[in-house]
Amino acid sequence: MKALFMMLLGLSVLSLTACNTMEGVGQDVKATGGAVEKAAKDAKPK
């Protein structure tokens, strides 16, 4: 359990350093949504 907590804490720190501001988080979420939307359109039968 302690190892899982430490792993999650490490991932949280890494993700926070990847985007330092809330604006950066918003841009990341927007980009992820766009990628998911594009993948869904590409997978849709024509």
C-alpha positions as CSV (number, residue, x, y, z in Angstrom):
1,M,0.0,0.0,0.0
2,K,2.9,2.3,0.9
3,A,4.5,1.6,-2.5
4,L,1.3,2.5,-4.3
5,F,1.0,5.7,-2.5
6,M,4.6,6.7,-3.3
7,M,4.1,5.8,-6.9
8,L,0.9,8.0,-7.1
9,L,2.7,10.8,-5.3
10,G,5.6,10.6,-7.8
11,L,3.2,10.7,-10.8
12,S,1.4,13.7,-9.3
13,V,4.7,15.6,-9.0
14,L,5.7,14.7,-12.5
15,S,2.4,15.8,-13.9
16,L,2.4,19.1,-12.0
17,T,5.9,19.9,-13.3
18,A,4.7,19.1,-16.9
19,C,2.2,22.0,-16.8
20,N,3.0,24.7,-14.3
21,T,-0.2,26.7,-14.6
22,M,-3.9,26.0,-14.7
23,E,-3.9,27.4,-18.2
24,G,-1.4,24.7,-19.1
25,V,-3.7,22.1,-17.6
26,G,-6.6,23.4,-19.6
27,Q,-4.6,23.3,-22.8
28,D,-3.6,19.7,-22.1
29,V,-7.2,18.6,-21.4
30,K,-8.3,20.4,-24.6
31,A,-5.6,18.7,-26.7
32,T,-6.5,15.3,-25.2
33,G,-10.2,15.8,-26.0
34,G,-9.3,16.8,-29.6
35,A,-7.2,13.6,-30.0
36,V,-10.0,11.4,-28.7
37,E,-12.5,13.2,-31.0
38,K,-10.2,12.7,-34.0
39,A,-9.7,9.0,-33.1
40,A,-13.5,8.5,-32.8
41,K,-14.1,10.1,-36.2
42,D,-11.3,8.0,-37.8
43,A,-12.7,4.8,-36.4
44,K,-16.3,5.5,-37.5
45,P,-17.4,3.4,-40.5
46,K,-17.9,5.3,-43.7
